Amino acid sequence: MTHPTPVREAARLVAIEAARAYVANIRPIDLTNPGVLVGHLMASETLLMEIVAAHDKPTEATA
């Protein structure tokens, strides 16, 4: 059973809006603090993985 198109489209929109909200709330970053840089990179990577997952076609195993 695959997800209906409206549900998949909603998941895509939620993932993209989460990334937009994250970017909109980024303030000037202290480039001398490696912990802050790593935190931003990890958060960005997670958001990108969610966007990719929302756009992937469901397989038989996940459907």
C-alpha positions as CSV (number, residue, x, y, z in Angstrom):
1,M,0.0,0.0,0.0
2,T,1.4,3.4,-1.0
3,H,0.8,6.7,0.7
4,P,-1.8,8.8,-1.1
5,T,-0.4,11.8,-3.1
6,P,-1.9,14.4,-0.7
7,V,-0.1,12.8,2.3
8,R,3.2,12.7,0.5
9,E,2.8,16.3,-0.7
10,A,2.1,17.4,2.8
11,A,5.2,15.6,4.1
12,R,7.2,17.4,1.4
13,L,5.8,20.8,2.4
14,V,6.4,20.2,6.1
15,A,10.1,19.2,5.4
16,I,10.7,22.2,3.2
17,E,9.0,24.7,5.6
18,A,11.1,23.3,8.5
19,A,14.3,24.0,6.6
20,R,13.0,27.5,5.6
21,A,12.2,28.3,9.3
22,Y,15.6,27.1,10.4
23,V,17.4,29.3,7.9
24,A,15.2,32.3,8.7
25,N,16.1,32.0,12.4
26,I,19.9,31.8,11.9
27,R,21.6,34.7,13.4
28,P,25.3,35.7,12.8
29,I,27.4,32.7,13.5
30,D,30.6,32.8,15.6
31,L,33.0,31.3,13.1
32,T,35.6,30.9,15.7
33,N,33.5,28.4,17.8
34,P,33.8,24.9,16.2
35,G,30.9,23.6,18.5
36,V,28.5,26.1,17.0
37,L,29.6,25.4,13.5
38,V,29.2,21.6,14.0
39,G,25.8,22.1,15.5
40,H,24.6,24.1,12.5
41,L,26.0,21.6,10.1
42,M,24.4,18.7,11.9
43,A,21.0,20.5,12.0
44,S,21.3,21.4,8.3
45,E,22.2,17.8,7.4
46,T,19.2,16.4,9.3
47,L,16.8,18.9,7.6
48,L,18.2,17.9,4.1
49,M,17.9,14.2,4.9
50,E,14.2,14.8,5.8
51,I,13.6,16.7,2.5
52,V,15.2,13.9,0.5
53,A,13.2,11.3,2.4
54,A,10.0,13.2,1.7
55,H,10.7,13.2,-2.0
56,D,11.8,9.6,-2.3
57,K,9.4,7.1,-3.8
58,P,8.1,4.6,-1.3
59,T,9.4,1.1,-1.8
60,E,7.5,-2.1,-1.2
61,A,9.2,-2.5,2.1
62,T,8.2,1.0,3.4
63,A,4.8,1.1,1.6
